[in-house]
Amino acid sequence: MTPPNLRTVLFFPPHLSPNPTTLPLLTALQSLLNVSYTATYCLRPDIFGTSHLRIADPATFADIIGADGFTIVVFAVKSDQRRDPTESSDGDRAHAKRDGELAQMVATGSVMAVDDEDVRKRAQWASRAGRAAPGQERQGRNDSDSNSISAALGELNDKLQALYRERQNPVPIHELRAFAVSPTHRGLGLGARVLKTVEWLLGRDGVGVLDFSRGVHAPGSSGAHLSSSLRTEMGGQVHGVDLDEVMKVWDQNRIADFAGSEAKQLEKDTASGVECQLGHRKLRLVAIRELGNEGYYQRRGYKSLRTGILPLGTWGSNAECTTVYMEKSI
């Protein structure tokens, strides 16, 4: 397949809040996720059957990223017959942004911030689950299965408690969710593109790139040229932040004033040997070993932290399978 003309667009919670204006975007995301998850999960029909529903209602998509998260979408842009052929190439792009280029959604990934309270609650749950109930020892519950379960829960509790202690000098943690590539556009590196873009954003979050991007559509903002407007094949217009342009502007240091104070502090801390968390983030995700995607993420720098058993019926499963919790430092 010939590599498509791609646009990478960034969306924040206001772009994903359900209303008539955002419905074309939400419907397209729902379609892509359900088709992609079916193609991936149903490689193991013994576990996930022959179809997989990732999102039943497009109005619930905003729940995936929470209040502070974001969604990246890669679009394959097709020729726009409404362009004025008399315009220059620069004018073409501006005109296309005003009218909306015709585009197909081909890949996406969403990110949610995970806070310390979530870590604390998990640690408390593991601690309670790992303790024997009063009188339990007297009931003779000392068979090998119970011992194995207790040992596993105790180990999990130790890890979670250690993780909670680390939060005294917290490293911001984010979770990758709703990661999908269109089955008709696989093998083109689109999944890797989404991952690299997420990592690029998180790696620069400490010096303001996400705050800068959130302000593109703010009243009075001078970043109108960084907005993106596309027409989807399913109909309707979608509006977001042109992430390709944001990355270009940022890397050319054209917004140095915006992040100047943070960058100076980072340089000062680095020079003095102080461990600074400004540019340090952790990105986590959950893979399913039986689907073979653990190796995909390992090749891209993600480490397997621990495994668990997905209970029967979870995520529409017909059988148990192994979940792998993975992480990468950004």
DAQUI-V195463 format. One record per residue. N is the residue number from 1. PHI is phi in radians with two decimals (* if undefined). PSI is psi in degrees with one decimal (NA if undefined). Layout:
# DAQUI-V195463
n->{N N}
phi->{PHI PHI}
psi->{PSI PSI}
This chain:
# DAQUI-V195463
n->{1 2 3 4 5 6 7 8 9 10 11 12 13 14 15 16 17 18 19 20 21 22 23 24 25 26 27 28 29 30 31 32 33 34 35 36 37 38 39 40 41 42 43 44 45 46 47 48 49 50 51 52 53 54 55 56 57 58 59 60 61 62 63 64 65 66 67 68 69 70 71 72 73 74 75 76 77 78 79 80 81 82 83 84 85 86 87 88 89 90 91 92 93 94 95 96 97 98 99 100 101 102 103 104 105 106 107 108 109 110 111 112 113 114 115 116 117 118 119 120 121 122 123 124 125 126 127 128 129 130 131 132 133 134 135 136 137 138 139 140 141 142 143 144 145 146 147 148 149 150 151 152 153 154 155 156 157 158 159 160 161 162 163 164 165 166 167 168 169 170 171 172 173 174 175 176 177 178 179 180 181 182 183 184 185 186 187 188 189 190 191 192 193 194 195 196 197 198 199 200 201 202 203 204 205 206 207 208 209 210 211 212 213 214 215 216 217 218 219 220 221 222 223 224 225 226 227 228 229 230 231 232 233 234 235 236 237 238 239 240 241 242 243 244 245 246 247 248 249 250 251 252 253 254 255 256 257 258 259 260 261 262 263 264 265 266 267 268 269 270 271 272 273 274 275 276 277 278 279 280 281 282 283 284 285 286 287 288 289 290 291 292 293 294 295 296 297 298 299 300 301 302 303 304 305 306 307 308 309 310 311 312 313 314 315 316 317 318 319 320 321 322 323 324 325 326 327 328 329 330}
phi->{* -1.20 -0.97 -1.32 -1.36 -1.84 -2.23 -1.91 -2.13 -1.87 -2.19 -1.96 -0.84 -1.05 -1.24 -1.91 -1.20 -1.15 -2.83 -0.99 -1.24 -1.59 -1.00 -1.01 -1.16 -1.12 -1.17 -1.14 -1.11 -1.02 -1.10 -1.07 -1.11 -1.17 -1.18 -1.16 -1.15 -1.10 -1.11 -1.50 -1.21 -1.47 -1.14 -2.10 -1.09 -1.16 -1.79 -2.03 1.31 -1.96 -2.64 -2.42 -1.78 -1.42 -2.34 -1.47 -2.23 -1.06 -1.18 -1.64 -1.06 -1.03 -1.14 -1.14 -1.83 1.20 -1.38 -2.10 -1.57 -2.74 -2.24 -1.89 -2.26 -1.76 -1.93 -1.65 -1.59 -1.79 -1.06 -1.80 -1.22 -1.60 -1.21 -1.49 -1.12 -1.46 -1.41 -1.25 -1.07 -1.14 -1.15 -0.98 -1.15 -1.13 -1.13 -1.11 -1.18 -1.24 -1.49 1.72 -1.33 -1.36 -2.51 -1.97 -1.31 -2.11 -2.80 -2.75 -2.73 -2.12 -2.30 -2.10 -1.32 -1.92 -1.70 -1.11 -1.09 -1.11 -1.07 -1.08 -1.12 -1.13 -1.11 -1.14 -1.08 -1.11 -1.12 -1.15 -1.18 -1.45 -1.54 -1.31 -1.22 -0.95 1.41 -1.12 -1.08 -1.29 -1.51 1.34 -1.48 -2.25 -1.24 -1.11 -1.10 -1.12 -1.10 -1.13 -1.11 -1.09 -1.11 -1.13 -1.16 -1.12 -1.13 -1.09 -1.07 -1.04 -1.14 -1.22 -1.14 -1.11 -1.12 -1.14 -1.11 -1.14 -1.20 -1.07 -2.16 -1.17 -1.78 -0.96 -2.00 -2.25 -2.12 -1.43 -2.40 0.81 -1.61 -2.68 -2.26 -1.02 -1.01 -1.47 -2.23 -1.44 1.47 -1.89 1.38 -1.25 -1.10 -1.11 -1.09 -1.10 -1.06 -1.11 -1.20 -1.02 -1.15 -1.07 -1.14 -1.17 -1.16 -1.96 -1.09 -1.12 -1.94 1.69 -1.16 -1.24 -1.09 -1.06 -1.16 -1.08 -1.47 -1.02 -1.72 -1.23 -0.98 1.41 -1.21 -1.57 -1.75 -1.03 -1.22 -1.71 -1.49 -2.36 -2.34 -2.30 -1.76 -1.50 -1.11 -1.39 1.78 1.64 -1.92 -2.12 -2.20 -2.72 -1.81 -1.25 -1.25 -1.05 -1.24 -1.05 -1.11 -1.16 -1.10 -1.10 -1.21 -1.56 1.04 -1.52 -2.19 -1.03 -1.10 -1.12 -1.91 -1.01 -1.14 -1.16 -1.12 -1.11 -1.14 -1.08 -1.10 -1.11 -1.13 -1.11 -1.13 -1.58 1.40 -1.41 -1.25 -1.95 -1.71 -0.96 -1.83 -1.89 -2.41 -2.09 -1.99 -2.02 -2.74 -2.09 -1.86 -2.06 -1.04 -1.17 -1.56 1.41 -1.49 -1.07 -1.12 -1.02 -1.29 -1.06 -1.15 -1.87 1.66 -1.56 -1.83 -1.38 -1.58 -2.84 -2.13 -2.62 -1.84 -1.36 -1.08 -0.94 1.68 -1.23 0.98 1.30 -1.35 -1.72 -2.69 -1.23 -2.59 -1.75 -1.62 -2.12 -1.56 -2.15 -2.63 -2.41 -1.46 -1.81}
psi->{136.6 129.8 130.1 164.1 114.4 147.1 135.6 122.2 138.8 133.8 139.6 172.0 -41.9 -31.2 -21.1 0.5 127.0 121.8 169.8 -31.3 -37.7 -7.4 -40.8 -41.1 -47.2 -39.0 -40.8 -40.1 -43.7 -45.8 -47.2 -46.2 -44.3 -41.0 -44.3 -44.4 -35.3 -44.7 -33.1 -53.4 -33.3 9.2 -19.3 75.7 -21.8 -23.3 -45.4 7.4 -153.5 1.0 151.6 125.2 105.8 -39.7 119.0 -34.7 117.6 -23.0 -14.0 2.1 -36.7 -24.6 -23.3 -36.0 -10.3 -161.7 -23.8 9.0 -168.3 162.9 135.5 134.8 132.4 126.5 140.2 114.3 133.3 165.1 138.2 111.2 -9.8 1.4 149.8 112.3 -12.9 -9.3 153.8 172.3 -40.7 -40.5 -36.4 -46.8 -42.6 -42.4 -41.5 -36.1 -33.7 -45.8 -28.4 114.6 149.6 126.4 152.2 131.5 122.6 -16.1 152.7 158.6 140.1 152.8 133.4 138.7 135.5 121.9 172.4 -32.4 -37.3 -43.6 -43.5 -43.6 -39.3 -40.3 -41.9 -40.5 -45.0 -37.4 -44.6 -41.3 -29.8 -14.3 143.3 142.8 154.4 130.2 -2.3 -38.1 -35.0 -12.9 3.9 21.7 74.2 23.9 167.2 -36.5 -44.8 -40.5 -40.8 -42.7 -44.6 -40.9 -43.1 -42.7 -37.2 -41.0 -42.9 -41.2 -43.8 -43.4 -42.1 -37.4 -40.0 -40.1 -39.5 -38.7 -33.4 -20.0 -9.1 -28.9 74.2 139.0 122.0 133.0 135.4 154.5 130.6 130.5 163.0 51.7 123.1 148.2 137.2 132.9 -26.0 -3.8 26.7 157.8 7.7 5.6 17.8 -36.5 -43.8 -35.6 -43.8 -46.4 -45.8 -36.4 -42.6 -45.7 -36.6 -45.3 -47.2 -35.7 -21.1 6.7 -36.0 -21.8 21.1 10.4 -37.0 -40.2 -40.9 -44.9 -37.6 -28.8 -2.0 -39.3 10.0 146.9 132.0 3.0 144.4 8.4 26.6 -30.7 -8.5 5.7 160.5 137.6 122.6 151.1 127.6 154.6 -25.5 -5.4 146.7 166.3 142.2 142.7 131.6 -159.9 127.1 97.2 -29.0 -42.5 -39.7 -44.6 -39.0 -46.0 -45.4 -47.0 -19.9 5.8 33.4 -1.9 35.3 -35.1 -33.2 -40.8 16.3 -47.4 -40.1 -41.4 -40.7 -40.3 -39.4 -44.1 -41.1 -45.8 -40.5 -43.4 -32.2 0.9 10.6 132.2 117.4 137.1 6.5 -43.3 15.6 122.9 158.7 132.9 124.4 157.6 168.4 123.0 163.6 115.6 -38.6 -18.9 -8.4 7.5 -7.0 -44.8 -35.1 -46.7 -34.9 -39.2 -16.6 19.4 6.1 138.5 139.6 120.5 -47.5 166.4 162.4 170.8 123.8 116.7 149.4 131.2 -20.6 136.4 29.8 19.9 146.0 -5.9 162.8 150.3 172.6 120.3 141.1 119.8 121.7 157.3 148.7 133.4 129.9 NA}
